[in-house]
């Protein structure tokens, strides 16, 4: 995001090439991810005076369109489903919620609670990996988006848990996906 006369989105190449200015976006972003089509991005951010939302922005131009209500929390680890059709966020009510990128209804993931920290989608897009945040050892589980069915994957705990309140995120190997 470039500041000055107004906030605008600028794509900066990771290799050779020139930066591409996309113009004003209308929000203050905190994270972004490209959709698989390469023509759009999903943003987390807020418009001035508003709470955080999930937005969709076409790279060809225009304002960012809200996909979620105000007050969501987006963890930009991998919130976008593998096919780019859905994005997860923790809703204003503290529930893990899936928001459609294009058409459809939002979906609260059954069987989840505010104690679940979403990590990423499963490769097949049918589940979300969550980490428990209230107990040690911290459990990593796969939660089926449609049913809320949980499958234990692993536990995380330091060798000496004295004084430890939170165990951070972990990069899961392909075997755990």
C-alpha positions as CSV (number, residue, x, y, z in Angstrom):
1,X,0.0,0.0,0.0
2,X,1.4,3.3,-1.0
3,X,0.6,6.4,1.1
4,X,0.5,10.0,0.1
5,X,-2.4,11.8,-1.6
6,X,-4.4,8.6,-1.1
7,X,-3.9,4.9,-0.3
8,X,-3.4,2.8,-3.4
9,X,-2.5,-0.7,-4.1
10,X,0.8,-1.4,-5.9
11,X,2.0,-4.8,-7.2
12,X,5.7,-5.1,-6.9
13,X,7.4,-7.8,-8.9
14,X,9.6,-10.3,-7.1
15,X,11.9,-10.5,-10.1
16,X,12.5,-8.4,-13.1
17,X,9.8,-6.0,-14.1
18,X,8.1,-2.8,-13.1
19,X,5.7,-2.1,-10.3
20,X,2.0,-1.9,-11.3
21,X,-0.2,0.7,-9.7
22,X,-3.7,-0.4,-9.2
23,X,-5.1,2.8,-7.9
24,X,-7.1,3.6,-4.7
25,X,-8.6,0.6,-2.9
26,X,-10.8,2.4,-0.3
27,X,-9.5,0.3,2.6
28,X,-6.5,0.0,4.9
29,X,-5.3,-3.5,4.3
30,X,-3.7,-5.8,6.9
31,X,-3.2,-8.8,4.5
32,X,-4.0,-10.0,1.1
33,X,-4.0,-13.2,-1.1
34,X,-4.3,-13.7,-4.8
35,X,-7.2,-15.8,-6.1
36,X,-6.2,-18.7,-8.3
37,X,-7.5,-16.8,-11.4
38,X,-4.8,-14.1,-10.9
39,X,-7.2,-11.4,-11.6
40,X,-8.5,-10.7,-8.1
41,X,-7.3,-10.5,-4.5
42,X,-8.9,-11.0,-1.2
43,X,-8.0,-8.4,1.4
44,X,-8.4,-8.1,5.1
45,X,-8.7,-4.5,6.3
46,X,-10.9,-1.7,7.2
47,X,-12.4,1.4,5.7
48,X,-11.8,4.6,7.7
49,X,-14.0,4.5,10.8
50,X,-15.1,0.9,10.3
51,X,-14.1,-2.5,11.7
52,X,-12.1,-5.1,9.9
53,X,-13.8,-7.0,7.0
54,X,-12.8,-9.4,4.2
55,X,-12.9,-7.6,0.9
56,X,-12.6,-8.7,-2.8
57,X,-10.8,-6.5,-5.2
58,X,-10.5,-6.9,-9.0
59,X,-6.9,-6.1,-10.1
60,X,-8.3,-4.3,-13.2
61,X,-9.7,-1.5,-10.9
62,X,-12.6,-0.4,-8.8
63,X,-13.3,-0.3,-5.1
64,X,-12.8,-3.3,-2.8
65,X,-16.2,-5.1,-2.3
66,X,-16.9,-6.4,1.2
67,X,-17.4,-10.1,1.6
68,X,-18.0,-10.2,5.3
69,X,-19.6,-8.0,8.0
70,X,-17.5,-5.7,10.1
71,X,-15.6,-7.1,13.1
72,X,-14.1,-10.2,11.7
73,X,-10.6,-11.5,12.4
74,X,-8.6,-12.8,9.5
75,X,-5.5,-14.9,9.9
76,X,-3.5,-14.6,6.7
77,X,-1.7,-17.9,6.9
78,X,-3.9,-19.5,4.2
79,X,-7.5,-18.3,4.7
80,X,-8.4,-18.8,1.0
81,X,-9.7,-22.2,0.0
82,X,-7.6,-24.1,-2.6
83,X,-10.1,-23.4,-5.4
84,X,-10.4,-19.7,-4.4
85,X,-14.1,-19.9,-3.8
86,X,-14.2,-19.4,-0.1
87,X,-12.2,-17.6,2.6
88,X,-12.3,-18.2,6.4
89,X,-12.3,-15.7,9.2
90,X,-13.4,-15.6,12.8
91,X,-16.8,-13.8,12.7
92,X,-17.8,-11.0,15.0
93,X,-19.5,-13.6,17.2
94,X,-16.2,-15.5,17.7
95,X,-17.3,-18.4,15.4
96,X,-15.1,-19.7,12.6
97,X,-17.0,-18.7,9.5
98,X,-16.5,-19.4,5.8
99,X,-17.5,-16.5,3.4
100,X,-18.1,-17.1,-0.3
101,X,-15.9,-15.1,-2.7
102,X,-18.5,-14.9,-5.4
103,X,-22.0,-16.2,-4.8
104,X,-23.5,-18.1,-1.8
105,X,-24.2,-17.8,1.9
106,X,-21.8,-17.6,4.7
107,X,-21.3,-20.8,6.7
108,X,-20.5,-21.1,10.4
109,X,-18.3,-24.1,10.8
110,X,-20.1,-26.4,13.2
111,X,-18.2,-27.8,16.1
112,X,-15.8,-24.9,16.4
113,X,-15.4,-22.3,19.2
114,X,-13.5,-19.2,20.0
115,X,-10.8,-21.5,21.4
116,X,-9.9,-22.7,17.9
117,X,-7.3,-20.8,16.0
118,X,-7.7,-21.4,12.3
119,X,-4.4,-22.4,10.6
120,X,-5.2,-23.3,7.0
121,X,-7.5,-25.2,4.6
122,X,-6.8,-28.8,3.9
123,X,-5.6,-29.5,0.4
124,X,-9.0,-31.0,-0.7
125,X,-10.8,-27.9,0.6
126,X,-13.2,-29.9,2.7
127,X,-11.6,-29.1,6.1
128,X,-9.8,-26.5,8.1
129,X,-6.9,-27.2,10.4
130,X,-7.3,-25.5,13.8
131,X,-5.1,-25.2,16.8
132,X,-6.5,-25.2,20.4
133,X,-5.5,-22.1,22.2
134,X,-6.7,-22.7,25.8
135,X,-4.8,-25.8,27.0
136,X,-1.4,-27.4,27.0
137,X,-0.6,-29.5,25.2
138,X,-2.1,-27.6,22.3
139,X,-4.1,-29.9,19.9
140,X,-4.0,-29.5,16.1
141,X,-7.2,-31.0,14.6
142,X,-8.8,-31.2,11.1
143,X,-12.4,-29.9,11.2
144,X,-14.8,-30.9,8.4
145,X,-16.3,-27.6,7.2
146,X,-19.7,-29.2,6.3
147,X,-20.2,-31.4,9.4
148,X,-17.8,-30.1,12.1
149,X,-16.4,-33.6,12.5
150,X,-13.0,-33.3,14.2
151,X,-9.9,-35.5,13.6
152,X,-6.9,-35.3,15.9
153,X,-3.6,-34.7,14.1
154,X,-1.0,-33.9,16.7
155,X,-0.2,-32.2,20.0
156,X,2.2,-29.4,20.6
157,X,3.9,-28.8,23.9
158,X,7.3,-27.4,25.0
159,X,9.6,-29.7,26.9
160,X,9.1,-27.6,30.1
161,X,5.6,-26.0,30.0
162,X,6.3,-23.8,33.1
163,X,5.3,-20.3,32.3
164,X,4.2,-21.1,28.8
165,X,0.7,-19.7,27.9
166,X,0.5,-20.2,24.2
167,X,2.2,-22.5,21.7
168,X,2.6,-20.8,18.4
169,X,1.6,-22.0,14.9
170,X,3.4,-24.8,13.3
171,X,4.1,-25.6,9.6
172,X,2.5,-29.0,9.0
173,X,4.2,-31.5,6.8
174,X,2.4,-33.0,3.8
175,X,1.8,-36.2,5.9
176,X,-0.4,-34.2,8.4
177,X,-2.6,-32.7,5.7
